[in-house]
Amino acid sequence: MSDPKHVLFICTGNTCRSPMAEGLFRLATAGRGDFTVSSAGIAAAKGAPASTATQNLLKKRAVSEDLLKAATHVFVMTQGHLAALETRFPEHADKYFLAREFAGMTDKRSGTDIPDPIGMGPHAYEEVAQILDAAIPSIIAYIDQT
């Protein structure tokens, strides 16, 4: 078994995309003892609940120096999240990746961003799940190779 990896998924409020990514990543790596996974938000309110549509009972937190220090890989949902992390925590920039780039797909309206589904109905959440489902196997393969 390889060295333990701590994968961190980040979105804006840690209520939709990043907790969904965390949950899907946990499912994809079930039984593997070499992964720890968590999620955080750039603008998360401490203790804010996940959206009803996301249906995750995962631990929520705002991104912090300690969380980034513990992470080996950080996957963000948008270019804006990436820019915010690079500005606020430049010392960890080598850990930052756009999650959608691992899905092998881009979108005309959102490019390499995973769109925020909040308030957009079940179809928008399904779209996010499909993007993450496509990205996670490549994310795992990338981490296994690094």
N, C-alpha and C positions, 0 to 999 in steps of 0.2 A: 504494500500500500504506500502511496506517495505521501509527501508532507501535507499536513493539514492546510487547507485553503479557506479563507474567509471571504465569501462573495457578498458584496453589498450592492443592492439595487436602489437607485435614487430617482425620485420624481419631484413634483412641486410640493404637494401637501402630504404625501405618503398615505393617501386614502384610496387610490385606484390602481395606478399602473405599477408602482414599485411593490406594494404588498401582493398584487397579483403575480408579478414576476417572482417574488420570493416564494409564494405558495407553489407555483408551477415548477420552479427550480427544485424545491424540496421533493416534490413528487418524482421528478426526473432523476434525482440522486438518492432516492430512498435506498437504504441498505449500504450506502457507501459511507464509511466513517471518516473520510478525508475531506469532507466539506462541512462548513458552517455557513449559513446564509442568513442575511438580515436585510431590512429595508429602512430607508429614511427619506426625509423630504427636505428640500432646499428651504422651503417656507412652511414647514410643518409646525403646527401647534402641539406642544408636548401633550400626549395623551389623547389627541384627536382620534376619534374612531374611524375605522375604514368605512367606505361607502357601503350601503346596503347591497348594491349590485356586485361589488367585489367579494363580499361575504367571507372576509378573512378575519380570524381572531388572532392575528399576529401582533407581536409587540411593536409598537410605533415609537419612533423617536425622530428628532431633528438631527440633521447631519452635524457632526462635531469633529474636532481634531482627534479626540480619542477613538471615535468610531472609524475614522479614516486611517488612523495609525494601525488599528487592528486588522483592517481589510487588506487582503492581498490583491483583489480585483474589484473595481467599482464600475458598474454599468449604469449609465444614465439614459433617460428617455428622450431628451432633446438636446439640440445644440445649445440652447439657453442654459440648461442644467450644467452642461460641460463648461461653458464660459463662466458661470457662477462659481463652480468648484475651482477652476483654474485661477480665478481672481482671488477667492477667499482662502484657498488652501493650495497654493502653487507647489508646495513641497511634495505633494502626493500625485502630481500630474501624470507620472508614468503609470499609475494604476487606473486611469480613467479611460473608458471606452463607451461609444454609442451602442446601445443594445441592438438597435435595428440593423446596424451594419452586419451583424452576425446572422440576420435572417435572410440575407441575399436578395433583399427587395427594397426598393424605394417607392415613394408615392409622389405623384405630380404635385399634390397640394402640401404635403408635409415633408417631402424629401427623406432625410434620414431620421426624422423625428417620429416617435411613436405618439400619435395624437391623444390628447386628454379626453377621455370618454365622459367625464362628469357632466351630468345633465343631458346627455345625448341619447339615452335609452339603451336597451339591451343590445341592439345591433352594434353600437359603438364599443361596448365591452367585449363582445364576441370578436370584433376586429382586432382589438388589443390582444386578446388571448391568442388569436391566430398568428399574429406577428411574433409574440413571445414563444409560442409553440414552435415556430420555425427557427427562432434564434437560439433557443436554449441548447439543443444538441450541439450546435457549432460553438457556443460559449463553453460548454463542458469540454469539448474536444480541444479548444484553444487552451483552456486552463490546464488540462492534462499534459499538453505539450510544453508548457512554460514552467 
